[in-house]
Amino acid sequence: MACIQLAVVGALLAASGCGRLGFDSTGGDGGGSGALTLSYPRPAVYAVLDVSSISLTPTVSDPAAQFTVQPALPQGISLDAQTGTITGIPTQVADEVRYTVVASTGTASGSAVVELTVLPGYVVDTNAEGADADGGADTVCATSSGGCTLRAALQTTNNRATKQLVLLDALTYALTSAAPSIARDVVIAGSGAAVTTIRASTPNPPFPALTLAASATLALRDLHVRDFGGTNGGALAVSAGSLDVDRCAFTNNRSPGSGGVLHITSGARATFSRTMFTGNASLGGSGGGWGGVINGEDANTEIIVEESAATQNTTAWGAFAHITTGTTLRLSSSTLYGNTSTTAGTLATPGGIYTLVNVTIVNNQNTSATPESAGIYLYSVPCSYAVTNSLIANNRDVNNDEYDCHRRDTATTITSGGGNLFGDDGANCAAYLTGRGDRVSTDPLLDPAGAGDHGGPTPTILVQPGSPAIDGAGDASCAARAQRGGGRPLGAGGDIGAGEGR
């Protein structure tokens, strides 16, 4: 799956908006007969300070190339100028620092970016369960039998004053009970979502994988979280601090209350980047479940989802997300497809505020006996949506009629930033879909093959040649990066929806 087959990105050439050409290059100077190609085997590397050994050998199209790097690598790590190999045991902290390696023959050059994180912390050397021998009081991560387990590492990091790294191998780590609640800044990093998994030992137990209730930052990188079942937050329960997730996957997490993956409250913040959500569910509560993936509540709670995808998630209200008054959710360059709401909406809100930019919401289903939107759904004020350059089509109600948008409370509002394409007539949302370039009752000509690996971190749905989505976005207001990772535009203008280019 593309979410774990990430290529190392190259130099970022341009940035903001559809009106400027920008892309991440692994091909050096942008093409031409003199270009070199250069890549490294992983998009990001994590190392425990003074412990982990790094060895990265590049693939380069010309073996005669010479190599340089900027900025200087952390102490203990060196770049071989003849081969481009990066090796060593780091003795200096680096926190998600991007290093640009340039290969050059004098007449041709190419570049690649390696992101490196070096922090004090612990290498988990066993996938067995077990608590730290002294509850994490000293600086040694070890159970009574001597191994450093995931549980023991988190207990130990909770007692350290500085940001820590917990490094996992390409293994499955099964938890028999909830992990210790996160109390300090920590990064939990795996070897890739295809090979590193944190899962419940028994599917869907009555606890989440991780809880954050302190003013700290929990970062998850390159791993897969599956089969948990917390009441509020099937996999993640956050009531303070910040959650930061990148290049991860969440599968079959099921809450009997709210938020199949995440329940977030009390002004906390969560960001998901380049992440895949599959088969999660929220099935409980008096309303039958809120947020198949995400449920957000309370004032100043903030959620950001970018370059991600979600499918086969289920709940009553908001098959992907449900947010209440005071909560905001910004969704950009992401695709929501094949999700099911038993009452209403892939995105639903009784009071929260959604911002959608270059989003694709297609082929979702609502099974309520009373037809309600299977796409975006506004339940009651003060909820609102701001929708820009988004493709919302072929979302079906219980009668298999297309029903892409519905305002149950007609005092709710939608602000159009233009460049939107709706497959149906917009129903009682249509009065707001009058921005520049907005289209209703328009067939987007989706690829009949559906979602697939078309490059980039997560699955995307392409459009067929001749689609009105091609070059149809408002250039000044679209997301800088498309879901597949490149910049916009690749043609005469940016494309409507999450993708860009064929």
Secondary structure in CASP SS format (residue, H / E / C, confidence):
PFRMAT SS
TARGET T0000
AUTHOR 0000-0000-0000
METHOD secondary structure of the structure
MODEL  1
M C 1.00
A C 1.00
C C 1.00
I C 1.00
Q C 1.00
L C 1.00
A C 1.00
V C 1.00
V C 1.00
G C 1.00
A C 1.00
L E 1.00
L C 1.00
A C 1.00
A C 1.00
S C 1.00
G C 1.00
C C 1.00
G C 1.00
R C 1.00
L C 1.00
G C 1.00
F C 1.00
D E 1.00
S C 1.00
T C 1.00
G C 1.00
G C 1.00
D C 1.00
G C 1.00
G C 1.00
G C 1.00
S C 1.00
G C 1.00
A C 1.00
L C 1.00
T C 1.00
L E 1.00
S E 1.00
Y C 1.00
P C 1.00
R C 1.00
P C 1.00
A E 1.00
V E 1.00
Y E 1.00
A E 1.00
V E 1.00
L C 1.00
D C 1.00
V C 1.00
S C 1.00
S C 1.00
I E 1.00
S E 1.00
L E 1.00
T C 1.00
P C 1.00
T E 1.00
V E 1.00
S C 1.00
D C 1.00
P C 1.00
A C 1.00
A C 1.00
Q E 1.00
F E 1.00
T E 1.00
V E 1.00
Q E 1.00
P C 1.00
A C 1.00
L C 1.00
P C 1.00
Q C 1.00
G C 1.00
I E 1.00
S E 1.00
L E 1.00
D C 1.00
A C 1.00
Q C 1.00
T C 1.00
G C 1.00
T C 1.00
I E 1.00
T E 1.00
G E 1.00
I C 1.00
P C 1.00
T C 1.00
Q C 1.00
V C 1.00
A E 1.00
D E 1.00
E E 1.00
V E 1.00
R E 1.00
Y E 1.00
T E 1.00
V E 1.00
V E 1.00
A E 1.00
S E 1.00
T C 1.00
G C 1.00
T C 1.00
A C 1.00
S E 1.00
G E 1.00
S E 1.00
A E 1.00
V E 1.00
V E 1.00
E E 1.00
L E 1.00
T E 1.00
V E 1.00
L E 1.00
P C 1.00
G E 1.00
Y E 1.00
V E 1.00
V C 1.00
D C 1.00
T C 1.00
N C 1.00
A C 1.00
E C 1.00
G C 1.00
A C 1.00
D C 1.00
A C 1.00
D C 1.00
G C 1.00
G C 1.00
A C 1.00
D C 1.00
T C 1.00
V C 1.00
C C 1.00
A C 1.00
T C 1.00
S C 1.00
S C 1.00
G C 1.00
G C 1.00
C C 1.00
T C 1.00
L H 1.00
R H 1.00
A H 1.00
A H 1.00
L H 1.00
Q H 1.00
T H 1.00
T H 1.00
N C 1.00
N C 1.00
R C 1.00
A C 1.00
T C 1.00
K C 1.00
Q E 1.00
L E 1.00
V E 1.00
L E 1.00
L C 1.00
D C 1.00
A C 1.00
L C 1.00
T E 1.00
Y E 1.00
A E 1.00
L E 1.00
T C 1.00
S C 1.00
A C 1.00
A C 1.00
P C 1.00
S C 1.00
I E 1.00
A C 1.00
R C 1.00
D C 1.00
V E 1.00
V E 1.00
I E 1.00
A E 1.00
G C 1.00
S C 1.00
G C 1.00
A C 1.00
A C 1.00
V C 1.00
T C 1.00
T E 1.00
I E 1.00
R E 1.00
A E 1.00
S C 1.00
T C 1.00
P C 1.00
N C 1.00
P C 1.00
P C 1.00
F C 1.00
P C 1.00
A C 1.00
L E 1.00
T E 1.00
L E 1.00
A C 1.00
A C 1.00
S C 1.00
A C 1.00
T E 1.00
L E 1.00
A E 1.00
L E 1.00
R E 1.00
D C 1.00
L C 1.00
H E 1.00
V E 1.00
R E 1.00
D C 1.00
F C 1.00
G C 1.00
G C 1.00
T C 1.00
N E 1.00
G C 1.00
G C 1.00
A C 1.00
L E 1.00
A E 1.00
V E 1.00
S C 1.00
A C 1.00
G C 1.00
S E 1.00
L E 1.00
D E 1.00
V E 1.00
D E 1.00
R C 1.00
C C 1.00
A E 1.00
F E 1.00
T E 1.00
N C 1.00
N C 1.00
R E 1.00
S E 1.00
P C 1.00
G C 1.00
S E 1.00
G C 1.00
G C 1.00
V C 1.00
L E 1.00
H E 1.00
I E 1.00
T C 1.00
S C 1.00
G C 1.00
A C 1.00
R E 1.00
A E 1.00
T E 1.00
F E 1.00
S E 1.00
R C 1.00
T C 1.00
M E 1.00
F E 1.00
T E 1.00
G C 1.00
N C 1.00
A E 1.00
S E 1.00
L C 1.00
G C 1.00
G C 1.00
S C 1.00
G C 1.00
G C 1.00
G C 1.00
W E 1.00
G C 1.00
G C 1.00
V C 1.00
I E 1.00
N E 1.00
G E 1.00
E C 1.00
D C 1.00
A C 1.00
N C 1.00
T C 1.00
E E 1.00
I E 1.00
I E 1.00
V E 1.00
E E 1.00
E C 1.00
S C 1.00
A E 1.00
A E 1.00
T E 1.00
Q C 1.00
N C 1.00
T E 1.00
T E 1.00
A E 1.00
W E 1.00
G C 1.00
A C 1.00
F C 1.00
A E 1.00
H E 1.00
I E 1.00
T C 1.00
T C 1.00
G C 1.00
T C 1.00
T E 1.00
L E 1.00
R E 1.00
L E 1.00
S E 1.00
S C 1.00
S C 1.00
T E 1.00
L E 1.00
Y E 1.00
G C 1.00
N C 1.00
T E 1.00
S E 1.00
T E 1.00
T E 1.00
A E 1.00
G C 1.00
T C 1.00
L E 1.00
A E 1.00
T E 1.00
P C 1.00
G C 1.00
G C 1.00
I E 1.00
Y E 1.00
T E 1.00
L E 1.00
V E 1.00
N C 1.00
V C 1.00
T E 1.00
I E 1.00
V E 1.00
N C 1.00
N C 1.00
Q E 1.00
N E 1.00
T C 1.00
S C 1.00
A C 1.00
T C 1.00
P C 1.00
E C 1.00
S C 1.00
A C 1.00
G C 1.00
I E 1.00
Y E 1.00
L E 1.00
Y C 1.00
S C 1.00
V C 1.00
P C 1.00
C C 1.00
S E 1.00
Y E 1.00
A E 1.00
V E 1.00
T E 1.00
N C 1.00
S C 1.00
L E 1.00
I E 1.00
A E 1.00
N C 1.00
N C 1.00
R E 1.00
D C 1.00
V C 1.00
N C 1.00
N C 1.00
D C 1.00
E E 1.00
Y C 1.00
D C 1.00
C E 1.00
H E 1.00
R E 1.00
R C 1.00
D C 1.00
T C 1.00
A C 1.00
T C 1.00
T E 1.00
I E 1.00
T E 1.00
S E 1.00
G E 1.00
G E 1.00
G C 1.00
N C 1.00
L E 1.00
F E 1.00
G C 1.00
D C 1.00
D C 1.00
G C 1.00
A H 1.00
N H 1.00
C H 1.00
A H 1.00
A H 1.00
Y H 1.00
L C 1.00
T C 1.00
G C 1.00
R C 1.00
G C 1.00
D C 1.00
R E 1.00
V C 1.00
S C 1.00
T C 1.00
D C 1.00
P C 1.00
L C 1.00
L E 1.00
D C 1.00
P C 1.00
A C 1.00
G C 1.00
A C 1.00
G E 1.00
D C 1.00
H C 1.00
G C 1.00
G C 1.00
P C 1.00
T C 1.00
P C 1.00
T E 1.00
I C 1.00
L C 1.00
V E 1.00
Q C 1.00
P C 1.00
G C 1.00
S C 1.00
P C 1.00
A C 1.00
I C 1.00
D C 1.00
G C 1.00
A C 1.00
G C 1.00
D H 1.00
A H 1.00
S H 1.00
C C 1.00
A C 1.00
A C 1.00
R E 1.00
A C 1.00
Q C 1.00
R C 1.00
G C 1.00
G C 1.00
G E 1.00
R C 1.00
P C 1.00
L C 1.00
G C 1.00
A C 1.00
G C 1.00
G C 1.00
D C 1.00
I C 1.00
G C 1.00
A C 1.00
G C 1.00
E C 1.00
G C 1.00
R C 1.00
END
